[in-house]
Amino acid sequence: MLVELADRFLAGFTFMDWMVLLMASIVGALVMTRWSQLTAIALIAYGADLAFRFAGLFLSAGDVPMNFAAGLAMARLDDHGLAAALRPFLFFALIAFLFGLRRRYGNR
């Protein structure tokens, strides 16, 4: 059961999704100065991730009417619900981890 759950979760991510998640988390952890900023930084990174994914899906629709392309992009964002639901928590955890590493080893 756990293996099937992990497979369904990992199927919701492409290589570009992992790269955006990693790069946004690194930038977020570098921008943070205090632990109290973690929630705001994670939400900003998640918002940027959604904007980039929507823009990519919208632009990849090709030569179709704009309302159809926007509907198609929104439908594609709904694919893989488990990965979509856990994405903000991944940003939160990864930014917290990277910020903790920076605080611990950054002044050496």
Rosetta blueprint (number, residue, H / E / L):
1 M L
2 L H
3 V H
4 E H
5 L H
6 A H
7 D H
8 R H
9 F H
10 L H
11 A H
12 G L
13 F L
14 T L
15 F H
16 M H
17 D H
18 W H
19 M H
20 V H
21 L H
22 L H
23 M H
24 A H
25 S H
26 I H
27 V H
28 G H
29 A H
30 L H
31 V H
32 M L
33 T L
34 R L
35 W H
36 S H
37 Q H
38 L H
39 T H
40 A H
41 I H
42 A H
43 L H
44 I H
45 A H
46 Y H
47 G H
48 A H
49 D H
50 L H
51 A H
52 F H
53 R H
54 F H
55 A H
56 G H
57 L H
58 F H
59 L H
60 S L
61 A L
62 G L
63 D L
64 V L
65 P L
66 M H
67 N H
68 F H
69 A H
70 A H
71 G H
72 L H
73 A H
74 M H
75 A H
76 R H
77 L H
78 D L
79 D L
80 H L
81 G H
82 L H
83 A H
84 A H
85 A H
86 L H
87 R H
88 P H
89 F H
90 L H
91 F H
92 F H
93 A H
94 L H
95 I H
96 A H
97 F H
98 L H
99 F H
100 G H
101 L H
102 R H
103 R H
104 R H
105 Y H
106 G L
107 N L
108 R L
